[in-house]
């Protein structure tokens, strides 16, 4: 499972999803769904823009959680 960590990164930086949507010039509702892990796909170009705007690496906004790790977190 891929876990999106955009909210965590925004919190660290004191920013909001709304701010990120304006900076990335992307749809707020879609970005909010992505940040809430309620999507099945994402364009690489959007990931690149998010990382550029947040000045972070891809690993700062997403991670892979293996099945056994997911059960431990629940």
Buried (B, 14 or more C-beta within 10 A) or exposed (E): EEBBBBBEBBEEBEBEBEEBBEBBEBEBEBBBBBBEBEEEEBEEEBBEBBBEBBEBEEEBBBEEEEEEEEEEEE
